[in-house]
């Protein structure tokens, strides 16, 4: 069963898709983010807390949105989400 949820954080819209079932667990299959004023979503790598299997659907979504929020925070603070080195200004 695949389910998608949306959220907003610091001027960005977040989208997460989770797939699975109660017997085999749930996993994050897609994460996307977009600046609220733009129409293009950017895919967010599924890593850190969002990687792996979760016992319930809500835990998978919480982990996914935490992962997306970390990426947004790094972007706003001028840090590359993949490489925590300050971006050149």
Buried (B, 14 or more C-beta within 10 A) or exposed (E): EEEEBEBEEEEBBBBBBBBBEEEEBBBBBBBBBBBEEEEEBBEBEBEEBBEEEBEEBEBBBBBBBEBBBBBBEBBEEEBEBEEEEEEEE
